[in-house]
Amino acid sequence: MRKYEVIFIVKPMEEDATNAVIEKFSKLITDNGGTIDKEDRWGKKRLAYEIKDCNEGYYCLFYVTCAPECVAECDRVMKITDELLKHMIVRSDED
């Protein structure tokens, strides 16, 4: 098991829809054998440049402990999710 940081930006939507997207990825990680050590919701922020016709996005950061296969599946699903503007998964140096 390794430690990762998963950050993603959700399109500006209703609060319930945004929470549903965040819960979707939280459930995806736990269903694949990972654990979310900390969830940090930064909230709605203005983007530095326009992405997919959006000037704002809802930032969310997960600190995750999981296997590399879980991260690969999470990355695959994030790439095909229309509600996300951007995402990034990095391995933490805290191993």
Secondary structure in CASP SS format (residue, H / E / C, confidence):
PFRMAT SS
TARGET T0000
AUTHOR 0000-0000-0000
METHOD secondary structure of the structure
MODEL  1
M C 1.00
R E 1.00
K E 1.00
Y E 1.00
E E 1.00
V E 1.00
I E 1.00
F E 1.00
I E 1.00
V E 1.00
K C 1.00
P C 1.00
M C 1.00
E C 1.00
E H 1.00
D H 1.00
A H 1.00
T H 1.00
N H 1.00
A H 1.00
V H 1.00
I H 1.00
E H 1.00
K H 1.00
F H 1.00
S H 1.00
K H 1.00
L H 1.00
I H 1.00
T H 1.00
D H 1.00
N C 1.00
G C 1.00
G C 1.00
T E 1.00
I E 1.00
D E 1.00
K E 1.00
E E 1.00
D E 1.00
R E 1.00
W E 1.00
G E 1.00
K E 1.00
K E 1.00
R E 1.00
L E 1.00
A E 1.00
Y E 1.00
E E 1.00
I E 1.00
K C 1.00
D C 1.00
C E 1.00
N E 1.00
E E 1.00
G E 1.00
Y E 1.00
Y E 1.00
C E 1.00
L E 1.00
F E 1.00
Y E 1.00
V E 1.00
T E 1.00
C E 1.00
A C 1.00
P H 1.00
E H 1.00
C H 1.00
V H 1.00
A H 1.00
E H 1.00
C H 1.00
D H 1.00
R H 1.00
V H 1.00
M H 1.00
K H 1.00
I H 1.00
T C 1.00
D C 1.00
E C 1.00
L E 1.00
L E 1.00
K E 1.00
H E 1.00
M E 1.00
I E 1.00
V E 1.00
R E 1.00
S C 1.00
D C 1.00
E C 1.00
D C 1.00
END
